[in-house]
Amino acid sequence: MSNLAQPPLPTDLSASIDDKYTRHSGRVFLTGTQALIRLPMLQRERDLAAGLNTAGFISGYRGSPLGNLDLGLWKAKEHLAEHHITFQPGLNEDMAATAVWGSQQVNLFPGALYDGVFGLWYGKGPGVDRCGDVFRHANAAGSSKFGGVLVIAGDDHAAKSSTLPHQTEHFFKAVMMPVLYPANVQEYLDFGLHGWAMSRYSGCWVAFKALADTVETSASVSIDIATVNPIFPPNFKLPPDGLNIRWPDPPLVQEARLLNHKLYAALAYCRANGLNKLIIDSPAPRLGILTAGKSYLDVRQALDELGIDDALAGEIGIRLFKVGMVWPLEPEGVRHFAEGLEEILVVEEKRQLLEYQLKEELYNWKDDVRPRVIGKFDEIGEWSEGGWLLPATGELPVATIARVIAERIGRFFTSPTIAARLALIESKQKAALTPIVLAERKPHFCSGCPHNSSTRVPEGSRAVAGIGCHYMVTWMDRSTSTFTHMGGEGVPWVGQAPFTSEKHIFANLGDGTYFHSGILAIRQSIAAKVPITYKILYNDAVAMTGGQPVDGILSVARITRQLEAEGVGKMVIVTNDPAKYAEITDLAPNVPIRHRDELDTVQRELREEPGVTVLIYDQVCATEARRRRKRGKMPAIAQRVVINEAVCEGCGDCSVQSNCLSIVPVETASPSKAANSKKDRIPRSTGKIGQF
Ligand SMILES: Cc1ncc(C[n+]2csc(CCOP(=O)(O)OP(=O)(O)O)c2C)c(N)n1
């Protein structure tokens, strides 16, 4: 599909599941996530081969599309240990980045056991946003000579699994961190190794964009460490004291080093190693297409669907340039690419990053070389709603890219084939926009999920949501609206309470989020003395991202003691299993334990209390419970409720009460109450209710 170098075919055809981490040459089958796990092992192998005794340090925080990375790293524990790689997840992204910063300081002090420690940070877009302060400081401080830092940012352009779409390149530009954007799994390995080499050479931390579309794909890739051979630019003059981390290091000196040298060193590295490259050239070039990452693949697909192969592209006058380092944009390569072109179409997802940089590189360059640059807008630059050429919202469909390419080449080249292909693409796009199945399948709590019960609020009250599976309550008829980012739960109330006649609200807060940062939100509410009840939904798992444990020690008892020390008012534990508390002796004093059947009463009591109160809802995540039972770590369910079809009148109340999707309506010969009722709820229900 592309001109990217293809790895050689294997000669040894034996295979095992562990090959991905143990093979030293040839090809292995990897997902993007597995490539990120193998990558530090390859780095250590490369270093050893170069006579360096290095170690690796990985830290970060989970979140899609990097939700499974920590699970994979835990599974690969032995392989990582063999390669002297330590994985220590952060309590949150910021703490993780700070720990990675530390990995670059190892060789500043006596006692270092290694020549250097290469660091790897990971997190999803909102986690990157959270790290502004630490990234700015740590990038200015720099990498160590035989360490280097790679910052893996998981982006979700279409908010498929996020509360907002995100694109992190602009953030990295703000903290002046060079950004690599791999297009496929092979480039995860190649750019990853280049990233560390560039980081060591330039002293910068190096960002690495991992999009769901690439990190969640798999491919057969080459893991030969010899395929990537970093070249340190021979003609680039480094300052005598180098660019790496040191101490002491005054702020203005750091700023000057970064702006005067480090970023230029990164550009020189990019140039010397051909990270940006011309993929298709033409003897008589007219239209250039500049693109990167996923968009590069989309451009290739668009050309393919238009029936334009590389040879025809050259004949038509198309030049295609693929950018590997999207910020800062290396000028020599793009100027060379631009020379002789009439027009350049920049194809990139979301808000423009390459387009502005390209214009900057060309504007004052040569009076006679000034190709038109279009991308998000055409040359008329209509800044009006609907004026976009390649829209920045949502995802950029291949059909849109194909249409724009066809239109732009249509000015000097037409062919019946392209016209026919375009018509086909457009009709397919139209058909895709008209769904055949109109039913929407909204995500819902799992059957047996404690949030089915815990997220109810008593009549007359309302709740606010937070990040986690429980966020889905905002889609249900449960008086719960608005939410915050992870760790801000309930705090908007601090800015509302003084200005409203409303007396009290409930705020939902998952235990994973409490541990990540949410305890600070509670502290803020205590400081502001607002009347609020935090419902800490203790399901003993970071459920939404795959059921990971919190990254340290947490228990209901610990939470009660922490919050008592913070100064909260009344606390109550509500649980499906009060009996287990007979053995728990380390709760904070005066914390009653109530059965979940009393949830409504408890909430009515707490909303009358002054200040910040806390309800800890203790019931294990249903999916986690299923896993534990399967592994023999939790007793089997002793009691089940069965709905007998023969006596069920089909009132539908079991569905309403349990909120459980596993209760399936069954049509029987006898009439159902619900079908006759005004509400016309569910015709007839039957099913097993486990633990809901
Ligand atoms: C800053 C940030 N980091 C990571 C995420 C990804 N994320 C979404 S939900 C979630 C888990 C929340 O767990 P918990 O609070 O225990 O709630 P549960 O899913 O168990 O209901 C995470 C880590 C995010 N949204 N924001």
The ligand as an SDF file (V2000), in Angstrom:
LIG
                    3D

 26 27  0  0  0  0  0  0  0  0999 V2000
   -6.8100   12.7320   32.9110 C   0  0  0  0  0  0  0  0  0  0  0  0
   -7.4530   11.4640   32.4520 C   0  0  0  0  0  0  0  0  0  0  0  0
   -6.7430   10.3310   32.5080 N   0  0  0  0  0  0  0  0  0  0  0  0
   -7.2820    9.1700   32.1030 C   0  0  0  0  0  0  0  0  0  0  0  0
   -8.5640    9.1350   31.6460 C   0  0  0  0  0  0  0  0  0  0  0  0
   -9.1450    7.8310   31.1450 C   0  0  0  0  0  0  0  0  0  0  0  0
  -10.1740    7.3020   32.0280 N   0  0  0  0  0  0  0  0  0  0  0  0
  -11.4980    7.3910   31.7420 C   0  0  0  0  0  0  0  0  0  0  0  0
  -12.4470    6.6300   32.8520 S   0  0  0  0  0  0  0  0  0  0  0  0
  -11.1380    6.1480   33.7540 C   0  0  0  0  0  0  0  0  0  0  0  0
  -11.2990    5.2690   34.9530 C   0  0  0  0  0  0  0  0  0  0  0  0
  -11.9840    5.8680   36.1070 C   0  0  0  0  0  0  0  0  0  0  0  0
  -12.0250    4.9050   37.0800 O   0  0  0  0  0  0  0  0  0  0  0  0
  -12.9230    5.0480   38.3620 P   0  0  0  0  0  0  0  0  0  0  0  0
  -12.8460    6.4210   38.8870 O   0  0  0  0  0  0  0  0  0  0  0  0
  -12.5560    3.9560   39.3000 O   0  0  0  0  0  0  0  0  0  0  0  0
  -14.3960    4.8470   37.8160 O   0  0  0  0  0  0  0  0  0  0  0  0
  -15.0970    3.5110   37.2360 P   0  0  0  0  0  0  0  0  0  0  0  0
  -14.7460    3.4350   35.7770 O   0  0  0  0  0  0  0  0  0  0  0  0
  -14.5680    2.3660   37.9970 O   0  0  0  0  0  0  0  0  0  0  0  0
  -16.5500    3.7590   37.4240 O   0  0  0  0  0  0  0  0  0  0  0  0
   -9.9590    6.5820   33.1820 C   0  0  0  0  0  0  0  0  0  0  0  0
   -8.6340    6.2980   33.7210 C   0  0  0  0  0  0  0  0  0  0  0  0
   -9.2730   10.3480   31.5830 C   0  0  0  0  0  0  0  0  0  0  0  0
  -10.5120   10.4180   31.1330 N   0  0  0  0  0  0  0  0  0  0  0  0
   -8.6960   11.4860   31.9980 N   0  0  0  0  0  0  0  0  0  0  0  0
  1  2  1  0
  2  3  1  0
  2 26  2  0
  3  4  2  0
  4  5  1  0
  5  6  1  0
  5 24  2  0
  6  7  1  0
  7  8  2  0
  7 22  1  0
  8  9  1  0
  9 10  1  0
 10 11  1  0
 10 22  2  0
 11 12  1  0
 12 13  1  0
 13 14  1  0
 14 15  2  0
 14 16  1  0
 14 17  1  0
 17 18  1  0
 18 19  2  0
 18 20  1  0
 18 21  1  0
 22 23  1  0
 24 25  1  0
 24 26  1  0
M  CHG  1   7   1
M  END
$$$$
